[in-house]
Amino acid sequence: MDADVIEEATLARGDACGTGGERPKPSLRDALEAVSPRINPRKASWQSVVIHGSVTALWLLLFARAFFLHGALAWSTGIAYVVYDTLLLAFVTVKTWPLVRRSLPAHRCADAAYLPTMGVIVAAHNEAAVLPVTLAALLRQTHGLSQIVIADDGSTDGTRDLLMGRFRLAEPALGELSAPSGRYPNLYWLRVPHGGKARALNAAIDVMTTDTVMTVDADTLLADDAALAMRAAFAQAPKLVAATGILVPVCNRTASGRVFQWFQTYEYMRNFIARFAWMRADSLLLVSGAFASFRRDALVAVGGFDAQCLVEDYELIHRLRRYSVDRGLGWDVRVVGDAHAETEAPATLGAFLRQRRRWFAGFLQTQYWNRDMTGDARYGTLGRLMLPIKAFDTMQPIYGLSAFALLLGFIAGGHGLIVASIFSVIGLKTAIDLAFYVWSIHLYGRWTGLTSGSSLPMAVAAAIAEPFTFQLLRHTGAALGWLHFLRGGRSWGKQHRSGLVGATGRRY
């Protein structure tokens, strides 16, 4: 069976909803015979070489100018960073203008009888501490989920006792789906050898029978109507193949946890507003695997998740985009503003840097594998604008950290006039950032209906404090990601879970 046969058999039909109970589901194992999820780096086009090379050459030129020029121009590296970021804010502001007038959430008008069926996969490796909270939220979903599959990725903690005892699941053979839970008829257990999240997800996709599949991390808590909102989005858009919901970060209540949650709350708000902007430009690439939904047939057609990638969710969207353009399918990727969830976020410096190191290393890995798409007009705005911007993003932490190092050097060297001019630029950029903070928080509230943790005084404080604190930490994590990528690192690093249980334990 080749990919075209799969596509013809499973994706050519035009209905948006479908109940999924009548047609046989294609097998991911069959698809993998023709479509390997491992993406070998493709030969870079001349456009891609010019774009990526220009980003590096520009940094070398601007950094060298610091040793020969005077005044603000000596800080050309920092000015370039400021101009780039300001242009992005302007683009997002223009593209998000429709959010000023928020319409009624789509799922409130949805008829459950005409929604596509949905199954959820919870890939879990030693997550017994948070699984009860996560599953409680999934089992409360309005209009129900056809399947909830716990993809047990070789857990060695108390997961087995938890699932057999509290959730009344019979232990299945390795690689086999269990019988339904004696307590919850839509809950299943799939045991697989420990091989990482992507392999566990692929194993679950292969045994599921629903029209759509949602991936939920074991440390992510869904709002009660989140699945309904996702199903409604797929029902209304026949070409929609991947969708991400809105994630709210939760940290533990330690002093460092409160600080990291404060910064990450506003970071997530701005990021999701930016995702809406790129969605309107038909260029959205980033969906969070912690809370994302896909048409199962599309996942099968492209071969599932790539186990070799550090950020399998981000890489998958590139592959879906490529597949769609190659075959003229017109597939769409969206962010669903009325689908909400809370997710565990790093609460300590070490955990934060490990997370950002993996994210950025995976970003670089994916950019390298798909570098031929950069500048390719076949991909529309994605190829002509989004991916060239991503090419600049590969060097953004280098621009940011070198600009900060130059500032410290000018201060230490007693270059008062240069320092004064630099701080005038920083002051102007802070004012622009503050205006964008306020604007994005306003739009975020109208779009999502979420307002918690978004007070104006706290937003002002975050905008002022971020350039010399949280922003530098992000760049440091990204710089570590460069080292991880260049060394060929594949490990994720362990993360301690405490925020989700601590923040939600009072509710259950």
LINPEDA-V578458 format. One record per pair of residues at least 6 apart in sequence whose ideal C-beta (glycine too) atoms are under 8 Angstrom apart, sorted by the first residue. I is the first residue (numbers start at 1). J is the second residue. If there is no record, write none. Layout:
I_J, I_J
This chain:
1_30, 1_31, 1_33, 1_34, 2_34, 3_31, 3_34, 3_35, 3_301, 3_302, 3_323, 4_327, 6_26, 6_30, 6_31, 6_34, 6_35, 6_297, 6_300, 6_301, 7_301, 7_327, 7_329, 9_26, 10_26, 10_297, 10_300, 10_301, 11_295, 11_297, 11_298, 11_301, 11_329, 14_238, 15_238, 16_116, 16_234, 16_235, 16_236, 16_237, 16_238, 17_114, 17_115, 17_116, 17_211, 17_234, 17_235, 18_116, 18_117, 18_211, 19_116, 19_117, 19_211, 20_116, 20_117, 20_146, 20_209, 20_210, 20_211, 21_117, 25_208, 25_209, 25_296, 26_297, 26_300, 26_301, 27_206, 27_300, 28_202, 28_205, 28_206, 28_299, 28_300, 28_303, 28_304, 29_206, 31_300, 31_301, 31_302, 31_303, 31_304, 32_303, 32_304, 35_301, 35_302, 35_303, 36_303, 37_198, 37_202, 37_302, 37_303, 37_304, 37_305, 37_306, 37_307, 37_308, 37_319, 38_306, 38_307, 38_308, 39_306, 39_309, 39_315, 39_319, 39_369, 39_370, 40_369, 41_368, 41_369, 41_371, 42_369, 42_370, 42_371, 42_372, 43_372, 44_52, 44_371, 44_372, 45_372, 45_374, 45_375, 45_376, 47_374, 47_375, 47_376, 48_371, 48_372, 48_373, 48_374, 48_375, 48_376, 48_391, 50_375, 51_374, 51_375, 51_388, 51_391, 52_371, 52_374, 52_391, 52_394, 55_391, 55_392, 55_394, 55_395, 56_395, 58_80, 59_77, 59_80, 59_395, 59_398, 59_399, 59_402, 62_76, 62_77, 62_80, 63_77, 63_402, 63_406, 65_73, 65_74, 65_76, 65_77, 66_74, 66_75, 66_76, 66_77, 66_406, 69_76, 70_417, 70_418, 71_417, 71_418, 71_421, 72_79, 72_418, 72_421, 72_422, 72_424, 72_425, 73_79, 74_406, 74_410, 74_415, 74_418, 75_403, 75_406, 75_407, 75_410, 75_418, 75_421, 75_422, 75_425, 77_399, 77_402, 77_403, 77_406, 78_399, 78_403, 78_404, 78_406, 78_407, 78_422, 78_425, 79_425, 80_399, 81_396, 81_399, 81_400, 81_403, 82_425, 82_426, 82_429, 84_392, 84_396, 84_399, 85_429, 86_429, 86_432, 88_274, 88_389, 89_432, 89_433, 89_436, 91_277, 92_273, 92_274, 92_277, 92_436, 92_440, 93_436, 93_439, 94_277, 95_276, 95_277, 95_278, 95_280, 95_281, 96_273, 96_276, 96_277, 96_280, 96_440, 96_443, 98_280, 99_273, 99_276, 99_443, 99_446, 99_447, 100_443, 100_446, 102_446, 102_447, 105_229, 105_337, 105_338, 105_449, 106_229, 106_232, 106_233, 106_236, 106_338, 107_225, 107_228, 107_229, 107_231, 107_232, 107_233, 107_338, 107_339, 109_232, 110_228, 110_231, 110_232, 110_235, 112_143, 112_228, 114_235, 115_143, 115_228, 115_231, 115_232, 115_234, 115_235, 116_210, 116_211, 116_212, 116_231, 116_234, 116_235, 116_295, 117_146, 117_209, 117_210, 117_211, 117_212, 118_145, 118_146, 118_210, 118_211, 118_212, 118_213, 118_214, 118_227, 118_230, 118_231, 118_293, 119_145, 119_146, 119_147, 119_148, 119_149, 119_208, 119_209, 119_210, 119_212, 119_213, 119_214, 119_296, 120_138, 120_145, 120_147, 120_148, 120_149, 120_213, 120_214, 120_215, 120_216, 120_227, 121_149, 121_151, 121_200, 121_201, 121_204, 121_205, 121_208, 121_213, 121_214, 121_215, 121_216, 122_131, 122_134, 122_135, 122_138, 122_148, 122_149, 122_150, 122_151, 122_216, 122_217, 122_218, 123_151, 123_153, 123_197, 123_200, 123_201, 123_204, 123_215, 123_217, 123_218, 124_131, 124_150, 124_151, 124_152, 124_153, 124_155, 124_159, 124_200, 124_218, 125_152, 125_153, 125_154, 125_155, 125_194, 125_197, 125_200, 126_155, 126_156, 126_157, 126_159, 127_134, 127_155, 127_157, 127_159, 127_218, 127_219, 127_497, 128_155, 128_157, 128_158, 128_159, 128_161, 128_162, 129_157, 129_497, 129_501, 130_218, 130_219, 130_344, 130_497, 130_500, 130_501, 131_150, 131_159, 131_162, 131_163, 131_218, 132_162, 132_166, 132_508, 133_221, 133_500, 133_501, 133_504, 133_505, 133_508, 134_216, 134_217, 134_218, 134_219, 134_220, 134_221, 134_500, 135_148, 135_150, 135_167, 135_187, 136_508, 137_221, 137_222, 137_223, 137_224, 138_145, 138_148, 138_216, 138_222, 138_227, 139_148, 139_184, 139_187, 140_224, 141_222, 141_224, 141_225, 141_226, 141_227, 141_228, 142_224, 142_225, 142_227, 142_228, 143_227, 143_228, 143_231, 144_186, 145_186, 145_214, 145_227, 146_186, 146_209, 146_210, 147_186, 147_188, 147_208, 147_209, 147_210, 148_184, 148_186, 148_187, 148_188, 149_177, 149_188, 149_189, 149_190, 149_204, 149_207, 149_208, 150_163, 150_187, 150_188, 150_189, 150_190, 151_190, 151_192, 151_200, 151_201, 151_203, 151_204, 152_159, 152_160, 152_163, 152_189, 152_190, 152_191, 152_192, 152_200, 153_192, 153_194, 153_195, 153_196, 153_197, 153_199, 153_200, 154_191, 154_192, 154_193, 154_194, 154_195, 160_171, 163_169, 163_171, 163_189, 164_170, 164_171, 167_181, 167_183, 167_184, 167_187, 168_181, 168_182, 168_183, 168_184, 169_178, 169_179, 169_181, 169_182, 169_187, 169_188, 169_189, 170_178, 170_179, 170_182, 170_189, 171_178, 171_189, 171_191, 172_178, 172_179, 172_189, 172_190, 172_191, 173_191, 174_191, 174_192, 174_193, 175_190, 175_191, 175_192, 175_203, 176_190, 176_191, 177_188, 177_189, 177_190, 177_207, 178_188, 178_189, 178_190, 179_188, 180_186, 180_187, 180_188, 181_187, 181_188, 181_189, 190_200, 190_203, 190_204, 190_207, 192_199, 192_200, 192_203, 195_307, 196_307, 197_289, 197_305, 197_312, 198_304, 198_305, 198_306, 198_307, 198_309, 198_312, 199_305, 199_307, 201_215, 201_304, 201_305, 201_312, 202_304, 202_305, 202_307, 205_213, 205_296, 205_299, 205_300, 205_304, 208_296, 210_296, 211_234, 211_295, 211_296, 211_297, 212_230, 212_231, 212_234, 212_293, 212_294, 212_295, 212_296, 213_293, 213_294, 213_295, 213_296, 213_299, 214_227, 214_230, 214_291, 214_292, 214_293, 214_294, 215_289, 215_290, 215_291, 215_292, 215_293, 215_294, 215_313, 216_222, 216_290, 216_291, 216_341, 217_289, 217_290, 217_291, 217_343, 217_344, 219_290, 219_343, 219_344, 219_497, 219_500, 220_247, 220_290, 220_291, 220_341, 220_342, 220_343, 220_344, 220_500, 221_250, 221_341, 221_342, 221_343, 221_500, 221_504, 222_291, 222_340, 222_341, 223_339, 223_340, 223_341, 225_338, 226_245, 226_291, 226_339, 226_340, 226_341, 227_339, 229_245, 229_336, 229_338, 229_339, 229_340, 230_243, 230_245, 230_293, 230_336, 230_339, 233_240, 233_243, 233_293, 233_334, 233_336, 233_339, 234_240, 234_243, 234_293, 234_295, 237_332, 237_334, 239_329, 239_330, 239_331, 239_332, 240_295, 240_331, 240_332, 240_333, 240_334, 241_294, 241_295, 241_298, 241_320, 241_324, 241_331, 241_332, 241_333, 242_287, 242_292, 242_293, 242_294, 242_295, 242_298, 242_316, 242_317, 242_320, 242_333, 242_334, 243_287, 243_292, 243_293, 243_294, 243_333, 243_334, 243_335, 243_336, 243_339, 244_275, 244_286, 244_287, 244_288, 244_291, 244_292, 244_293, 244_334, 244_335, 244_336, 245_291, 245_292, 245_293, 245_335, 245_336, 245_339, 245_340, 245_341, 246_272, 246_335, 246_336, 246_337, 246_339, 246_340, 246_341, 246_448, 246_450, 247_268, 247_272, 247_288, 247_290, 247_291, 247_341, 247_342, 247_343, 248_265, 248_268, 248_340, 248_341, 248_342, 248_343, 248_450, 248_452, 248_453, 249_261, 249_264, 249_265, 249_268, 249_342, 249_343, 249_344, 249_345, 250_261, 250_342, 250_343, 250_344, 250_345, 250_499, 250_500, 250_503, 250_504, 251_257, 251_258, 251_260, 251_261, 251_264, 251_344, 251_345, 251_346, 251_347, 251_499, 252_347, 252_498, 252_499, 252_502, 252_503, 253_502, 253_503, 254_347, 256_347, 256_348, 256_349, 257_347, 257_348, 257_499, 260_345, 260_346, 260_347, 260_348, 260_352, 261_345, 261_347, 261_453, 261_499, 262_453, 262_458, 262_462, 263_462, 263_466, 263_469, 263_470, 264_345, 264_346, 265_453, 265_454, 266_437, 266_441, 266_454, 266_459, 266_462, 267_470, 269_440, 269_441, 269_444, 269_454, 270_436, 270_437, 270_440, 272_335, 272_444, 272_448, 273_440, 273_443, 273_444, 273_447, 275_284, 275_286, 275_335, 276_335, 276_337, 276_447, 278_284, 278_285, 278_386, 279_333, 279_334, 279_335, 281_381, 281_385, 281_386, 282_332, 282_380, 282_381, 282_382, 283_380, 283_381, 283_382, 283_385, 283_386, 284_317, 284_333, 284_334, 284_335, 285_314, 285_317, 285_318, 285_321, 285_333, 285_382, 285_386, 285_390, 286_313, 286_314, 286_317, 287_313, 287_314, 287_317, 287_333, 287_335, 288_313, 288_343, 289_312, 289_313, 290_341, 290_343, 291_339, 291_341, 291_343, 292_313, 298_320, 298_323, 298_331, 299_305, 299_316, 301_323, 302_316, 302_319, 302_320, 302_323, 303_319, 305_312, 305_313, 305_315, 305_316, 306_312, 306_315, 306_316, 306_319, 308_490, 309_315, 309_362, 309_365, 309_366, 309_369, 310_358, 310_359, 310_361, 310_362, 310_365, 310_489, 310_490, 310_492, 311_358, 311_359, 311_362, 311_363, 311_365, 311_366, 314_362, 314_363, 314_366, 315_362, 315_365, 315_366, 315_369, 317_333, 318_366, 318_369, 318_370, 318_373, 320_331, 320_333, 321_331, 321_333, 321_373, 321_379, 321_382, 322_370, 322_373, 323_329, 323_331, 324_330, 324_331, 325_378, 325_379, 337_447, 337_448, 338_448, 338_449, 340_448, 340_450, 342_500, 342_503, 342_504, 343_500, 344_495, 344_497, 344_499, 344_500, 345_499, 346_352, 346_354, 346_355, 346_495, 347_498, 347_499, 349_473, 351_495, 351_496, 352_473, 352_477, 353_473, 353_476, 353_477, 353_480, 354_493, 354_495, 355_477, 355_495, 356_473, 356_474, 356_476, 356_477, 356_478, 356_480, 356_481, 357_477, 357_478, 357_480, 357_481, 357_484, 357_493, 358_481, 358_484, 358_492, 358_493, 359_477, 359_481, 360_397, 360_477, 360_478, 360_480, 360_481, 360_482, 360_484, 360_485, 361_481, 361_482, 361_484, 361_485, 361_489, 362_481, 363_390, 363_393, 363_394, 363_481, 364_394, 364_481, 364_482, 364_485, 365_485, 367_374, 367_390, 367_391, 367_394, 373_379, 373_382, 373_383, 373_387, 374_383, 374_387, 374_388, 374_390, 374_391, 375_383, 375_384, 375_387, 375_388, 376_383, 377_383, 377_384, 379_387, 396_475, 396_478, 397_474, 397_475, 397_476, 397_478, 397_479, 397_481, 397_482, 398_479, 398_482, 400_471, 400_472, 400_475, 401_472, 401_475, 401_476, 401_479, 404_472, 404_475, 407_419, 407_422, 410_418, 410_419, 410_422, 411_419, 426_467, 429_467, 430_463, 430_464, 430_467, 433_463, 433_466, 433_467, 434_459, 434_460, 434_463, 434_464, 437_459, 437_460, 437_462, 437_463, 438_456, 438_459, 438_460, 441_454, 441_456, 441_459, 444_450, 444_454, 445_451, 445_454, 462_470
